[in-house]
């Protein structure tokens, strides 16, 4: 009787530490995309998020009548970068 020994192939799997944080940054606006997704940041391709951003600007214009508000979206990752506020000068 011959006995054969079967060699088992084991693949070395690299495991990531549990506490290590993954990061993925947008090349245009330099925001951390993964943390923005986890926090539920506003995105331009979601119509409800667009409504929330426009509603914020509308409320801001009601409180400050001499301001103009405009949401600025990143073209690459489509997250909200900032609100651009312009103060209209009434003294001229």
Beta strands, then each sheet from edge to edge (+ up, - down):
strand 1: 67-73
strand 2: 80-87
sheet 1: 1+ 2-
end
